[in-house]
Amino acid sequence: MRFRCQNCNSIYDEPRMLCPKCGGLILTYYPKPKALNICNEYEGVWKYRDNLPPIPINYVISLYEGNTPLFKIKNFTKKIKYRGKIYVKDETRNPTGSFRDRVATVIVSHALYVDAKKLVCATDGNTGASIAAYAAKAGIECSAIVPKNADYGKILQMLAYGAEILEYGEIIDEAVLKALEVALTEKYYQATAELNPLSIEGLKTIAYEIYEVLGKVPDWLVIPTGSGLTLLSTILGFKELHSLSLVSKKPKFLIVQSLACSPIVDFIEGSKVERRPRKHIPGLDVCKPMIYTHIVNLIKEYECRGVRINYVEALNYVDVVAKLEGLFLEPAAAAAFAGLAKAVKEAIIEPGDEVVVLASATGLKASMLYAKEPSRKKYIPKLTGLNTKALILEILKAKGPIHGYAIWKELGLMLSVQAVYQHLEELRRKGLVKVKVVGRKKLYSLTDKGLQFSEILGKI
Ligand SMILES: [Zn+2]
């Protein structure tokens, strides 16, 4: 297994994304089979082992990534008034909650195979969480270089998996350059997805899996796009299927980028957006993708359309998709759904077309979604003690006069005896319960007011 420049055919032993001689895109070079072979005896994406880099199986680090479900979403389709089928490729089901586990399994397995002791990875979130998890399993040290805007939820994941975290730069572009430097000077294995072409090998399995389920190429693929790596990899996956004569049609691509930073959509539309909001969508904010030239060359061969989504729209669609489809997505993933809604409204996507939208990562990772603490009261009304008091009134109505301990037993040990006496005292002060002392025992029963109140409660 080697790495070959697609432009000047130079061969390299180590994985690198761009050719130092000509700037061409480098891809992993290995004998390609003449079919899409499925080897179900292997874990995760490695069921496509014959179509992936030939890393000896005893070096493969898998957490059962990939094989994610592809399913129709009818409620969302109805909501956006689309007359056609929309499928979700649900990548939230991956081991660390994002599609980047497909990248990590290939890169970390290769790192183990070449006996790397430490790897470096520039990341604004998902890739770092994935690489850190797989590195932990492989027993390889992981250094993650994160920009200031990296999502704290994903940093927590990296910390949990034992990665060393270093902050550098404002956005991912700067962190990627730092990772280049660190790998060179410290001799660490380069695990940054945008700098290692093995990432493409992992991500292309998204195309394989969609084909495997649908038995064909969908009309449209909706891809939330930052660096463009997933877009490029998916296109290359479909190109492979085409070269294997499994499909003849080319899919169309709806590329969804952040309004704050949309170089690929700018290229498609041939214009830049003048006014940009300050608020970025984490995961989509790559202003100068490393492989920009190669992406724009590749998408010229395909029908690609672009839409831009702002931060507020992305957040709104986190809500929409969760409430309609039970899918909790991070804003970057929800942006794809917002983009799809926009494309349908603007008739970019025609009725009747079959659409697959990539739900790239789960909302559980996105700490900004939890930063709504001040408005907690608005969303979560507190339950009062009424339920317990209502139960006590019911017991008194059926069994009173009765002593406190017996009430506590009737309640089925849901709370302490002291708490039952506290409730009884509060009910007495409200005039709903009366107490009669018989010998050394206090017997509780309902007052007339208490009886009326419990009857009203019974009706509601
Ligand atoms: Zn070259």
Residues whose N, C-alpha, C, O or C-beta is under 5 A from the ligand:
A	BS01	ZN	C5 N7 C8 N9 S10 C19 K21 C22 G23 G24
